[in-house]
Amino acid sequence: MTNKTQLLSIVDDEHDIMCLFRDALSQIGYSNVLGFTDSMLALEHFKLNRSNYTLVLSDFRMPTMNGLELLTKVKAINPSVKTVLISAFEVNEEDFEQSNCVDAFLQKPISIPDLIDAVETQISTSHLA
């Protein structure tokens, strides 16, 4: 059984996409879904709440710090947190597979059922579930 009170964050510099993903997860019962359009702010929040997080989902291409950099830092702080990288662009999966910082990858456009499935799969495989 999945605990839907765990802290999750959606990080995407496109406000509409961040809101869409955050709202979709909230509507299926996740009560602690945070949305960030700035990867630096997302990382700061993660640092302050590292033990409360279960999953961080991040877009790849963002200003200041890209999603792969963000997820690498997240995993360095708390290796048990699940991470999902998303992108509308071609991404060399070998780059992040070798770094062990990405647990799942989703290619945009992403349907809401696929998003939910990926999130629930990652959370169900987490020791925090």
Number of C-alpha atoms within 10 A of each C-alpha: 5 14 12 18 13 17 19 26 23 25 31 27 20 13 13 11 16 22 18 14 23 21 16 17 22 15 10 10 13 18 15 16 21 18 22 21 21 18 24 16 12 21 21 11 15 21 15 9 11 16 13 14 21 22 24 26 28 30 28 24 17 17 12 10 14 18 24 23 14 24 28 17 16 24 18 12 15 15 13 16 25 26 28 24 23 23 18 13 10 8 15 8 10 8 12 19 13 9 11 13 24 23 17 17 20 18 14 12 9 14 12 13 10 11 18 16 12 17 20 17 13 19 22 14 11 15 10 15 14
